[in-house]
């Protein structure tokens, strides 16, 4: 059955709710590489002086696309890009609610698939204050050719000179096993047979864990580890990243409060996140 863009954009998806504690915030930080012995990172994993990693917002109220009545072939869905906007630093503990909407449905053609844009708004349940908003772009490789519009071209102009900062994260072989305990239990990230069935030599790291590594790189190199100074981060996934590899993030200062970045697997010299952009405050 052909995809119906108007039906998808009209869907009212159920609001989700989750409580998280300081312990959950620290567990998230450990799951994306924050280390008690690293310079200024103790604050992210110690309750006495806790700062909440902004990337925690990526894991809260997560609902699998496969549980939504979207009429797409979930076996062929790929996470294509992600953007995160922080409205205020995340509290150490809160009950949060999330509303997800499908805002765009693009047609890339029968041979390439469809592209869905899903917007998520995360709010503090007690105050109603917006904490974070995000946009997830997913490529539905089996659902193109329905006669819809093509997406606009959105490609950041990456600097060509030497980066102003380079940040490296040597991931653990069990990194995906740790990260999946934060909510994304997709067997692709733990089961070798499932990974091989979709063309990977072994389980891959979650795209959002790799993205969180880039958020950590921005905090460490440009923001003196101050989450309150981060406004937004976005990037496009370009290749899988495997647990145990080194994520090398190269960052360029492109203007007041503006950064461009890209991330690669150091061992394979393969870009895994391209067209990265971050906005900050002083």
Backbone as JSON, one array per atom type, in Angstrom:
{
  "sequence": "XXXXXXXXXXXXXXXXXXXXXXXXXXXXXXXXXXXXXXXXXXXXXXXXXXXXXXXXXXXXXXXXXXXXXXXXXXXXXXXXXXXXXXXXXXXXXXXXXXXXXXXXXXXXXXXXXXXXXXXXXXXXXXXXXXXXXXXXXXXXXXXXXXXXXXXXXXXXXXXXXXXXXXXXXXXXXXXXXXXXXXXXXXXXXXXXXXXXXXXXXXXXXXXXXXXXXXXXXXXXXXXXXXXXXXXXXXXXXXXXXXXXXXXXXXXXXXXXXXXXXXXXXXXXXXXXXXXXXXXXXX",
  "N": [[0.84, -1.2, 0.0], [0.55, 2.22, -0.87], [2.27, 4.94, 0.65], [0.64, 7.37, 2.68], [0.84, 10.61, 2.85], [-0.73, 12.72, 3.92], [-2.37, 11.46, 5.78], [-0.43, 10.58, 7.59], [0.64, 13.0, 8.56], [-1.54, 13.97, 9.85], [-1.9, 12.33, 11.98], [-2.53, 11.77, 15.41], [-0.4, 11.26, 17.78], [0.01, 9.34, 20.74], [0.69, 11.01, 23.82], [3.67, 10.67, 25.7], [5.14, 9.71, 28.84], [7.65, 10.06, 31.35], [9.58, 9.44, 34.24], [12.66, 10.6, 35.47], [15.68, 10.21, 37.34], [18.43, 11.57, 39.31], [20.25, 9.52, 39.34], [19.63, 8.18, 36.95], [20.42, 10.15, 35.14], [23.17, 10.21, 35.58], [23.83, 7.61, 34.86], [23.21, 7.69, 32.14], [25.21, 9.51, 31.28], [27.56, 8.02, 31.76], [27.08, 6.02, 29.91], [27.55, 7.23, 27.48], [30.18, 7.88, 27.48], [31.22, 9.83, 29.29], [33.57, 10.47, 31.85], [34.81, 9.8, 35.12], [37.46, 10.43, 35.64], [38.23, 12.13, 33.66], [39.04, 15.45, 32.51], [37.1, 17.82, 34.11], [34.78, 16.29, 33.8], [33.79, 14.86, 35.9], [31.65, 16.06, 37.18], [29.42, 15.28, 35.75], [28.89, 12.72, 36.45], [28.66, 12.45, 39.15], [26.78, 12.83, 41.98], [27.07, 14.87, 43.87], [27.9, 17.25, 42.7], [26.29, 17.53, 40.46], [25.86, 17.88, 36.97], [23.65, 17.74, 34.28], [23.97, 15.83, 31.42], [23.29, 17.19, 28.26], [22.48, 15.48, 26.23], [20.91, 13.57, 27.42], [18.28, 14.16, 26.95], [17.74, 12.98, 24.53], [17.08, 10.38, 25.08], [14.8, 10.24, 26.58], [11.39, 9.41, 27.11], [11.25, 7.86, 24.82], [9.86, 6.31, 22.02], [9.36, 3.49, 20.09], [9.34, 3.55, 16.54], [8.12, 1.43, 15.33], [5.93, 0.83, 16.84], [4.02, 2.56, 16.13], [1.23, 3.37, 14.08], [2.01, 3.65, 11.12], [2.1, 2.67, 8.56], [4.35, 1.88, 7.08], [7.3, 0.14, 5.86], [9.02, -1.21, 8.26], [11.31, -2.71, 8.33], [13.04, -1.6, 6.61], [13.79, 0.88, 7.47], [15.84, 3.69, 8.17], [17.77, 5.68, 10.32], [18.33, 8.93, 9.52], [19.12, 11.61, 10.08], [19.56, 14.02, 12.76], [18.4, 16.51, 15.03], [18.81, 18.58, 17.84], [17.44, 20.78, 20.14], [18.0, 22.8, 22.9], [16.12, 24.25, 25.4], [16.39, 24.97, 28.0], [18.64, 24.18, 30.7], [18.63, 20.72, 31.56], [16.86, 19.56, 34.4], [18.09, 18.01, 37.47], [16.45, 15.98, 38.25], [13.25, 14.88, 37.22], [9.81, 14.65, 36.16], [8.82, 14.05, 32.96], [7.05, 14.93, 29.96], [6.22, 14.01, 26.63], [5.47, 15.02, 23.36], [4.98, 13.84, 20.14], [5.12, 14.59, 16.69], [4.45, 14.04, 13.25], [5.83, 15.95, 10.9], [6.67, 16.41, 8.29], [6.56, 14.73, 5.13], [8.41, 13.38, 2.74], [9.05, 12.62, -0.71], [11.38, 10.61, -2.14], [11.53, 9.13, -4.38], [10.8, 6.02, -6.12], [12.98, 4.33, -6.11], [14.56, 5.17, -4.03], [13.12, 5.8, -1.71], [11.09, 7.12, 1.02], [11.11, 10.1, 3.04], [10.72, 10.87, 6.37], [9.92, 13.42, 8.71], [10.08, 13.81, 12.08], [8.95, 15.58, 14.81], [9.73, 16.23, 18.18], [8.6, 17.29, 21.31], [9.71, 18.03, 24.47], [8.63, 18.34, 27.73], [8.54, 19.7, 31.06], [6.61, 18.08, 33.39], [5.49, 19.11, 35.75], [5.73, 21.95, 35.69], [5.15, 22.61, 33.08], [6.98, 23.74, 31.42], [8.96, 24.06, 28.47], [11.57, 21.86, 27.79], [13.26, 20.66, 25.88], [13.45, 20.37, 22.32], [13.29, 18.29, 19.46], [14.27, 17.08, 16.21], [13.81, 14.34, 14.22], [15.0, 12.74, 11.41], [13.98, 10.25, 9.26], [14.72, 7.68, 6.97], [12.75, 5.92, 4.87], [13.18, 3.27, 3.2], [11.69, 1.55, 1.64], [9.38, 2.81, 0.78], [9.0, 4.85, -1.1], [8.06, 6.84, -4.05], [5.38, 7.68, -4.12], [4.35, 9.91, -5.22], [4.76, 12.35, -3.98], [6.23, 15.51, -2.82], [9.71, 16.35, -3.31], [12.36, 16.57, -0.87], [13.69, 19.7, 0.42], [17.03, 20.83, -0.31], [19.34, 20.55, 2.17], [22.24, 21.28, 3.24], [25.05, 21.7, 5.14], [27.71, 24.03, 4.79], [30.82, 22.88, 5.01], [33.83, 23.77, 6.71], [37.13, 23.95, 5.25], [39.72, 24.09, 6.18], [42.21, 23.34, 8.75], [40.86, 21.87, 11.7], [39.61, 23.68, 14.57], [39.39, 22.43, 16.97], [39.9, 19.11, 18.19], [38.4, 16.19, 19.22], [38.48, 13.12, 20.92], [37.0, 9.95, 21.45], [37.4, 6.93, 22.77], [35.59, 4.27, 22.36], [33.95, 1.64, 24.24], [34.07, -1.95, 23.8], [31.67, -2.98, 24.68], [29.92, -0.86, 24.45], [27.47, -0.38, 23.05], [25.84, -2.25, 24.3], [25.64, -1.14, 26.82], [24.41, 1.34, 26.24], [21.93, 0.63, 25.18], [20.41, -0.07, 27.35], [19.27, 2.22, 28.17], [16.91, 2.54, 26.91], [16.54, 2.11, 24.11], [16.08, -0.77, 22.79], [16.64, -2.16, 20.49], [17.48, -5.08, 18.77], [19.44, -5.03, 16.82], [21.66, -3.8, 17.81], [22.88, -5.5, 19.56], [22.67, -8.22, 18.96], [24.46, -10.46, 17.11], [23.56, -12.05, 14.93], [21.22, -10.75, 14.07], [22.33, -8.35, 13.27], [24.0, -9.16, 11.13], [22.03, -10.04, 9.41], [20.97, -7.75, 8.3], [23.05, -6.75, 6.92], [25.37, -5.87, 8.29], [28.61, -6.44, 9.64], [28.84, -6.93, 12.32], [27.15, -6.09, 15.47], [26.1, -2.66, 15.56], [26.83, 0.62, 16.92], [24.33, 2.6, 18.51], [22.84, 5.2, 16.63], [22.13, 7.58, 17.98], [23.72, 7.42, 20.23], [26.24, 7.8, 19.14], [25.78, 10.38, 18.17], [25.39, 11.65, 20.64], [28.0, 11.5, 21.54], [29.13, 13.48, 19.97], [27.82, 15.73, 20.97], [28.94, 15.75, 23.51], [31.58, 16.28, 22.75], [31.35, 18.93, 21.83], [30.67, 20.25, 24.24], [33.01, 19.76, 25.73], [35.15, 20.89, 24.27], [34.46, 23.48, 23.45], [32.76, 24.74, 25.25], [33.56, 24.67, 27.87], [32.58, 22.62, 29.43], [29.99, 23.36, 30.22], [26.71, 22.87, 30.33], [24.58, 24.7, 30.2], [25.27, 26.54, 28.3], [24.88, 25.49, 25.83], [22.93, 25.55, 22.94], [21.9, 24.3, 20.57], [22.29, 21.32, 18.57], [23.03, 19.62, 15.59], [23.12, 17.04, 13.05], [24.06, 14.81, 10.36], [23.68, 11.4, 9.73], [26.09, 9.31, 8.3], [27.43, 6.9, 8.01], [27.72, 3.63, 9.54], [28.8, 3.17, 12.96], [31.01, 1.33, 14.95], [30.99, -0.37, 18.09], [33.8, -0.13, 20.25], [35.46, 1.17, 18.52], [37.24, 4.28, 17.85], [35.79, 7.37, 18.21], [36.31, 10.2, 16.47], [36.02, 13.58, 16.66], [35.92, 16.45, 14.8], [36.11, 19.92, 15.04], [35.1, 23.19, 14.06], [35.28, 26.67, 14.59], [32.93, 28.83, 13.45], [31.82, 31.31, 13.64], [30.38, 33.83, 15.84], [29.35, 32.1, 18.57], [28.89, 29.84, 17.02], [29.45, 26.66, 15.61], [30.93, 24.25, 13.44], [31.0, 20.76, 12.68], [32.35, 17.45, 12.21], [32.3, 13.88, 12.41], [34.23, 10.92, 12.71], [35.07, 7.43, 12.27], [38.0, 6.62, 13.66], [39.72, 4.43, 13.31], [38.89, 3.24, 10.89], [38.87, 5.39, 9.25], [36.52, 6.63, 8.31], [33.88, 8.81, 7.67], [31.25, 9.27, 9.96], [29.32, 10.94, 10.97], [28.14, 13.74, 9.35], [28.03, 17.2, 8.2], [27.65, 18.59, 10.59], [26.4, 20.93, 12.97], [26.52, 23.34, 15.53], [25.03, 25.48, 17.96], [25.76, 28.01, 20.31], [26.0, 29.82, 23.46], [27.65, 32.61, 25.03]],
  "CA": [[0.0, 0.0, 0.0], [1.33, 3.44, -0.97], [2.28, 5.79, 1.82], [-0.34, 8.46, 2.62], [1.45, 11.68, 3.64], [-1.71, 13.52, 4.66], [-2.77, 10.68, 6.96], [0.67, 10.57, 8.55], [0.77, 14.32, 9.2], [-2.74, 14.21, 10.67], [-1.93, 11.4, 13.11], [-2.36, 12.27, 16.77], [0.33, 10.22, 18.48], [-0.2, 9.47, 22.19], [1.73, 11.64, 24.62], [4.37, 9.72, 26.56], [5.59, 10.29, 30.11], [8.73, 9.32, 32.0], [10.3, 10.06, 35.36], [14.07, 10.25, 35.56], [16.33, 10.63, 38.58], [19.85, 11.9, 39.17], [20.93, 8.27, 39.01], [19.44, 7.96, 35.52], [21.25, 11.12, 34.43], [24.57, 9.77, 35.67], [23.95, 6.39, 34.06], [23.29, 8.12, 30.75], [26.52, 10.09, 31.01], [28.52, 6.92, 31.66], [26.78, 5.26, 28.7], [28.05, 7.92, 26.29], [31.6, 8.11, 27.58], [31.71, 10.75, 30.32], [34.47, 9.67, 32.69], [35.13, 10.53, 36.35], [38.86, 10.86, 35.65], [38.47, 13.1, 32.6], [39.01, 16.84, 32.94], [35.81, 18.48, 34.28], [33.63, 15.42, 33.54], [33.3, 14.27, 37.15], [30.36, 16.67, 37.51], [28.33, 14.62, 35.03], [28.71, 11.35, 36.96], [28.74, 12.5, 40.61], [25.58, 13.54, 42.43], [27.39, 16.02, 44.72], [28.05, 18.45, 41.86], [25.76, 17.01, 39.2], [25.37, 18.56, 35.78], [23.0, 16.74, 33.44], [24.39, 15.86, 30.01], [22.15, 17.57, 27.42], [22.04, 14.36, 25.38], [19.9, 12.76, 28.1], [16.99, 14.45, 26.32], [17.55, 12.08, 23.39], [16.67, 9.06, 25.55], [13.6, 10.33, 27.41], [10.08, 9.2, 26.46], [11.47, 7.31, 23.48], [8.87, 5.32, 21.59], [9.78, 2.89, 18.82], [8.49, 3.82, 15.38], [7.38, 0.22, 14.96], [4.69, 0.77, 17.62], [3.1, 3.57, 15.58], [0.5, 2.92, 12.89], [2.47, 4.56, 10.07], [1.93, 2.06, 7.25], [5.63, 1.81, 6.37], [8.06, -1.1, 6.03], [10.0, -0.89, 9.29], [12.54, -3.46, 8.08], [13.9, -0.81, 5.72], [13.88, 2.24, 8.01], [17.18, 4.1, 8.58], [17.86, 7.0, 10.95], [19.13, 9.7, 8.57], [19.66, 12.84, 10.65], [18.93, 14.39, 14.03], [18.66, 17.86, 15.54], [18.38, 18.75, 19.23], [17.45, 22.17, 20.62], [17.82, 22.87, 24.35], [15.51, 25.5, 25.82], [16.89, 25.25, 29.34], [19.36, 23.0, 31.18], [17.78, 19.68, 32.13], [16.99, 19.43, 35.86], [18.7, 16.77, 37.93], [15.38, 14.98, 38.38], [11.99, 15.45, 36.76], [8.88, 13.87, 35.36], [8.71, 14.77, 31.69], [6.08, 14.43, 28.99], [6.69, 14.25, 25.28], [4.52, 14.93, 22.26], [5.64, 13.63, 18.85], [4.28, 14.86, 15.52], [5.07, 13.9, 11.93], [5.64, 17.28, 10.32], [6.93, 16.4, 6.85], [6.7, 13.44, 4.46], [9.01, 13.7, 1.44], [9.17, 11.5, -1.65], [12.68, 10.57, -2.8], [11.42, 8.29, -5.57], [10.57, 4.6, -5.85], [14.25, 3.63, -5.91], [15.27, 5.68, -2.85], [12.28, 5.74, -0.53], [10.44, 8.32, 1.56], [11.77, 10.68, 4.2], [9.8, 11.41, 7.36], [10.46, 14.3, 9.74], [9.3, 13.7, 13.31], [9.31, 16.58, 15.81], [9.41, 15.84, 19.55], [8.7, 18.37, 22.31], [9.86, 17.48, 25.81], [8.22, 19.35, 28.7], [8.47, 19.36, 32.47], [5.19, 17.86, 33.68], [5.03, 19.94, 36.86], [5.65, 23.37, 35.33], [4.76, 22.79, 31.69], [8.05, 24.41, 30.69], [9.66, 23.29, 27.44], [12.96, 21.54, 28.11], [14.02, 20.4, 24.65], [12.74, 19.91, 21.13], [14.21, 17.6, 18.54], [13.72, 16.64, 14.93], [14.43, 13.11, 13.73], [14.73, 12.43, 10.0], [14.14, 8.82, 9.0], [14.61, 7.26, 5.57], [11.94, 4.7, 4.71], [13.72, 2.89, 1.89], [10.73, 0.77, 0.86], [8.08, 3.48, 0.71], [9.01, 6.0, -1.99], [7.31, 6.74, -5.28], [3.95, 7.88, -3.91], [3.93, 11.13, -5.9], [4.9, 13.53, -3.14], [7.3, 16.46, -3.1], [11.07, 16.03, -2.88], [12.77, 17.46, 0.23], [14.65, 20.76, 0.07], [18.43, 20.49, -0.07], [19.85, 21.2, 3.39], [23.59, 20.79, 3.46], [25.91, 22.72, 5.73], [29.0, 24.24, 4.13], [31.84, 22.53, 5.98], [35.13, 24.41, 6.51], [38.13, 23.1, 4.6], [41.01, 24.18, 6.85], [42.42, 22.51, 9.93], [39.86, 22.14, 12.73], [40.05, 24.41, 15.76], [39.41, 21.47, 18.08], [39.72, 17.69, 17.88], [38.01, 15.45, 20.42], [38.46, 11.68, 20.65], [36.34, 9.07, 22.41], [37.65, 5.52, 22.54], [34.42, 3.58, 22.9], [34.15, 0.3, 24.77], [33.44, -3.0, 23.01], [30.3, -3.18, 25.18], [29.25, 0.44, 24.5], [26.07, -0.5, 22.62], [25.11, -3.0, 25.33], [25.35, -0.18, 27.89], [23.5, 2.39, 25.8], [20.58, 0.11, 24.91], [19.69, -0.15, 28.61], [18.6, 3.5, 28.38], [15.59, 2.55, 26.31], [16.48, 1.62, 22.73], [16.45, -2.18, 22.91], [16.72, -2.76, 19.15], [18.48, -6.16, 18.77], [20.5, -4.71, 15.87], [22.81, -3.27, 18.53], [23.38, -6.49, 20.52], [22.57, -9.58, 18.43], [25.26, -10.58, 15.88], [22.78, -12.6, 13.82], [20.34, -9.7, 13.56], [23.17, -7.37, 12.57], [24.4, -9.74, 9.84], [20.85, -10.18, 8.55], [20.72, -6.49, 7.6], [24.23, -6.35, 6.17], [26.5, -5.41, 9.09], [29.49, -7.54, 10.06], [28.58, -7.13, 13.74], [26.26, -5.04, 15.95], [26.57, -1.29, 15.46], [26.42, 1.51, 18.01], [23.15, 3.42, 18.24], [23.15, 6.5, 16.05], [22.01, 8.64, 18.96], [24.89, 7.36, 21.11], [27.28, 8.49, 18.38], [25.39, 11.8, 18.2], [25.68, 12.12, 21.99], [29.44, 11.71, 21.6], [29.4, 14.79, 19.37], [27.37, 16.72, 21.96], [30.0, 15.75, 24.53], [32.74, 16.96, 22.17], [31.08, 20.38, 21.83], [30.79, 20.71, 25.62], [34.38, 19.65, 26.22], [36.14, 21.7, 23.55], [34.05, 24.86, 23.17], [31.86, 25.3, 26.26], [34.1, 24.49, 29.22], [31.73, 21.64, 30.12], [28.83, 24.04, 30.8], [25.53, 22.55, 29.52], [23.69, 25.85, 30.03], [25.72, 27.35, 27.17], [24.55, 24.81, 24.58], [21.6, 25.84, 22.44], [21.41, 23.28, 19.64], [23.24, 20.48, 17.84], [22.4, 18.8, 14.56], [24.06, 16.35, 12.18], [23.52, 13.8, 9.43], [24.38, 10.12, 9.83], [26.62, 8.97, 6.98], [27.95, 5.53, 8.0], [27.62, 3.03, 10.87], [29.94, 3.22, 13.86], [31.03, 0.07, 15.68], [31.54, -0.33, 19.45], [35.22, -0.44, 20.33], [36.2, 2.11, 17.68], [37.46, 5.63, 18.37], [35.05, 8.44, 17.55], [37.1, 11.44, 16.41], [35.16, 14.71, 16.28], [36.67, 17.65, 14.39], [35.21, 21.07, 15.21], [35.56, 24.48, 13.56], [34.52, 27.85, 14.99], [32.52, 29.48, 12.2], [31.25, 32.61, 13.95], [30.04, 34.0, 17.25], [28.41, 31.09, 19.04], [28.58, 28.87, 15.96], [30.46, 25.63, 15.35], [30.67, 23.18, 12.48], [31.77, 19.59, 13.09], [32.11, 16.15, 11.61], [32.84, 12.81, 13.24], [34.65, 9.77, 11.93], [35.73, 6.29, 12.9], [39.43, 6.84, 13.47], [40.37, 3.22, 12.83], [38.54, 2.98, 9.49], [38.92, 6.68, 8.54], [35.23, 6.75, 7.62], [32.97, 9.76, 8.32], [30.01, 8.66, 10.45], [28.38, 12.06, 11.06], [28.55, 14.87, 8.51], [27.2, 18.42, 8.21], [27.32, 18.93, 11.96], [26.32, 22.35, 13.32], [26.12, 23.59, 16.92], [24.85, 26.88, 18.35], [26.1, 28.15, 21.71], [26.02, 31.16, 24.01], [28.91, 32.91, 25.73]],
  "C": [[0.87, 1.24, 0.0], [1.2, 4.26, 0.31], [1.3, 6.95, 1.62], [0.18, 9.62, 3.47], [0.46, 12.49, 4.45], [-2.18, 12.77, 5.91], [-1.69, 10.71, 8.02], [0.77, 11.9, 9.29], [-0.43, 14.65, 10.08], [-2.8, 13.31, 11.89], [-1.74, 12.14, 14.43], [-1.7, 11.15, 17.57], [0.18, 10.42, 19.99], [0.99, 10.15, 22.87], [2.36, 10.58, 25.52], [4.92, 10.46, 27.78], [6.68, 9.43, 30.71], [9.28, 10.13, 33.16], [11.76, 9.64, 35.28], [14.66, 10.86, 36.83], [17.76, 11.06, 38.29], [20.65, 10.65, 38.8], [20.81, 7.96, 37.52], [20.31, 8.9, 34.7], [22.71, 10.71, 34.44], [24.8, 8.51, 34.84], [24.02, 6.72, 32.58], [24.67, 8.65, 30.42], [27.59, 9.01, 30.88], [28.32, 6.15, 30.36], [27.26, 5.92, 27.43], [29.45, 8.48, 26.52], [32.1, 9.1, 28.6], [32.44, 9.93, 31.38], [34.84, 10.44, 33.95], [36.57, 11.02, 36.41], [39.18, 11.89, 34.57], [38.34, 14.52, 33.14], [37.59, 17.38, 32.94], [34.6, 17.58, 34.01], [33.09, 14.72, 34.79], [31.9, 14.79, 37.49], [29.18, 15.97, 36.84], [28.01, 13.23, 35.58], [28.75, 11.28, 38.49], [27.62, 13.39, 41.14], [25.88, 14.79, 43.25], [27.42, 17.32, 43.93], [27.4, 18.24, 40.5], [25.38, 18.08, 38.19], [24.79, 17.48, 34.87], [23.46, 16.91, 32.0], [23.18, 16.19, 29.14], [21.6, 16.42, 26.59], [21.09, 13.41, 26.09], [18.53, 12.96, 27.46], [16.69, 13.52, 25.16], [16.96, 10.74, 23.81], [15.34, 9.07, 26.29], [12.33, 10.16, 26.58], [10.23, 8.65, 25.05], [10.43, 6.23, 23.2], [9.28, 4.79, 20.23], [8.79, 3.23, 17.71], [7.61, 2.62, 15.04], [6.08, 0.07, 15.75], [3.65, 1.76, 17.11], [2.47, 3.03, 14.3], [0.83, 3.86, 11.73], [2.31, 3.98, 8.67], [3.2, 2.01, 6.42], [6.32, 0.49, 6.69], [9.21, -0.84, 7.0], [11.3, -1.66, 9.12], [13.53, -2.64, 7.27], [14.03, 0.64, 6.19], [15.29, 2.51, 8.52], [17.1, 5.5, 9.2], [18.83, 7.84, 10.12], [19.8, 10.92, 9.18], [18.94, 13.14, 11.95], [19.33, 15.81, 14.39], [18.07, 17.96, 16.94], [18.51, 20.21, 19.61], [17.14, 22.17, 22.11], [17.24, 24.23, 24.71], [15.98, 25.94, 27.19], [17.68, 24.03, 29.79], [18.4, 21.99, 31.81], [17.96, 19.64, 33.64], [17.59, 18.09, 36.24], [17.69, 15.63, 38.04], [14.08, 15.62, 37.94], [11.09, 14.35, 36.21], [8.61, 14.67, 34.1], [7.64, 14.12, 30.83], [6.55, 14.84, 27.61], [5.55, 14.09, 24.28], [5.3, 14.83, 20.95], [4.66, 13.88, 17.72], [5.09, 14.57, 14.26], [4.78, 15.19, 11.18], [5.87, 17.33, 8.82], [7.03, 14.96, 6.35], [7.16, 13.74, 3.04], [9.15, 12.44, 0.59], [10.52, 11.6, -2.37], [12.66, 9.75, -4.08], [11.33, 6.82, -5.19], [11.86, 3.86, -5.55], [14.97, 4.05, -4.64], [14.43, 5.69, -1.58], [11.61, 7.06, -0.19], [11.23, 8.81, 2.76], [10.72, 11.3, 5.11], [10.55, 12.3, 8.33], [9.53, 14.22, 10.95], [9.82, 14.71, 14.33], [8.84, 16.11, 17.18], [9.57, 17.05, 20.46], [8.67, 17.75, 23.69], [9.57, 18.59, 26.82], [8.3, 18.79, 30.12], [6.99, 19.23, 32.85], [4.67, 18.83, 34.75], [4.8, 21.39, 36.45], [5.11, 23.62, 33.94], [5.83, 23.42, 30.83], [8.66, 23.49, 29.64], [11.11, 23.09, 27.87], [13.79, 21.39, 26.85], [13.05, 20.06, 23.53], [13.75, 19.25, 20.21], [13.48, 17.26, 17.26], [14.53, 15.43, 14.47], [14.02, 12.91, 12.27], [14.98, 10.95, 9.79], [13.9, 8.55, 7.52], [13.88, 5.93, 5.53], [12.21, 4.16, 3.31], [12.73, 2.1, 1.03], [9.43, 1.47, 0.56], [8.07, 4.72, -0.17], [8.14, 5.78, -3.21], [5.82, 6.92, -5.13], [3.45, 9.19, -4.53], [4.02, 12.39, -5.09], [6.05, 14.42, -3.56], [8.64, 15.93, -2.63], [11.47, 16.99, -1.77], [13.68, 18.57, -0.27], [16.06, 20.3, 0.4], [18.9, 21.28, 1.15], [21.22, 20.62, 3.68], [24.45, 21.92, 3.98], [27.22, 22.81, 4.94], [30.1, 23.99, 5.15], [33.14, 23.27, 5.68], [36.13, 23.42, 5.92], [39.48, 23.13, 5.29], [41.12, 23.22, 8.02], [41.38, 22.86, 11.0], [40.46, 22.92, 13.9], [40.17, 23.49, 16.97], [39.27, 20.06, 17.52], [39.46, 16.97, 19.19], [37.92, 13.97, 20.07], [37.8, 10.93, 21.8], [36.59, 7.64, 21.99], [36.5, 4.74, 23.18], [34.79, 2.18, 23.38], [33.54, -0.74, 23.83], [31.98, -3.24, 23.41], [29.48, -1.88, 25.19], [27.78, 0.35, 24.1], [25.24, -1.26, 23.65], [24.75, -2.09, 26.5], [24.28, 0.81, 27.46], [22.07, 1.86, 25.63], [19.76, 0.01, 26.2], [18.99, 1.17, 28.95], [17.3, 3.62, 27.6], [15.49, 1.99, 24.91], [17.0, 0.18, 22.7], [16.51, -2.9, 21.56], [17.81, -3.84, 19.12], [19.61, -5.95, 17.77], [21.79, -4.33, 16.59], [23.41, -4.27, 19.53], [23.5, -7.89, 19.94], [23.35, -9.7, 17.12], [24.46, -11.11, 14.69], [21.85, -11.55, 13.22], [21.14, -8.65, 12.79], [23.58, -7.89, 11.2], [23.22, -9.83, 8.87], [20.54, -8.91, 7.77], [22.0, -5.91, 7.01], [25.41, -5.83, 6.95], [27.32, -6.61, 9.56], [29.29, -7.89, 11.53], [27.65, -6.01, 14.22], [26.9, -3.66, 15.91], [26.14, -0.5, 16.69], [25.19, 2.31, 17.59], [23.58, 4.76, 17.64], [23.1, 7.62, 17.06], [23.11, 8.58, 20.01], [26.08, 8.04, 20.44], [27.03, 9.99, 18.38], [25.69, 12.4, 19.57], [27.17, 12.33, 22.2], [29.84, 13.04, 21.01], [28.95, 15.92, 20.29], [28.43, 16.85, 23.05], [31.23, 16.48, 24.02], [32.56, 18.47, 22.16], [31.23, 20.94, 23.25], [32.24, 20.78, 26.07], [35.33, 20.65, 25.57], [35.76, 23.17, 23.45], [33.28, 25.52, 24.31], [32.32, 25.09, 27.69], [33.2, 23.61, 30.07], [30.51, 22.28, 30.8], [27.59, 23.78, 29.94], [24.62, 23.75, 29.27], [24.06, 26.7, 28.82], [25.38, 26.7, 25.82], [23.11, 25.11, 24.19], [21.08, 24.75, 21.51], [22.58, 22.54, 19.0], [22.46, 19.72, 16.78], [23.47, 18.15, 13.7], [23.36, 15.28, 11.37], [24.35, 12.52, 9.54], [24.82, 9.67, 8.44], [27.18, 7.56, 6.89], [27.79, 4.95, 9.4], [28.92, 3.17, 11.64], [29.87, 1.98, 14.75], [31.61, 0.25, 17.09], [32.99, -0.81, 19.47], [36.08, 0.47, 19.48], [36.39, 3.44, 18.41], [36.66, 6.63, 17.54], [35.9, 9.71, 17.61], [36.21, 12.55, 15.86], [36.05, 15.91, 16.0], [35.71, 18.82, 14.39], [35.88, 22.35, 14.73], [34.69, 25.58, 14.15], [34.2, 28.64, 13.73], [31.9, 30.85, 12.41], [30.94, 32.7, 15.42], [28.99, 32.97, 17.65], [28.06, 30.03, 18.04], [29.76, 27.93, 15.75], [29.98, 24.74, 14.21], [31.5, 21.98, 12.93], [31.45, 18.41, 12.19], [32.78, 15.11, 12.49], [33.17, 11.62, 12.35], [35.09, 8.63, 12.83], [37.21, 6.42, 12.62], [40.1, 5.62, 12.86], [40.1, 2.96, 11.35], [38.65, 4.23, 8.62], [37.67, 6.87, 7.68], [34.38, 7.78, 8.35], [31.67, 9.07, 8.73], [28.93, 9.7, 10.73], [28.94, 13.22, 10.26], [27.62, 16.05, 8.74], [26.76, 18.8, 9.61], [27.37, 20.43, 12.21], [25.88, 22.45, 14.78], [26.01, 25.09, 17.15], [25.03, 26.98, 19.86], [25.91, 29.61, 22.15], [27.32, 31.36, 24.76], [28.77, 32.64, 27.22]]
}
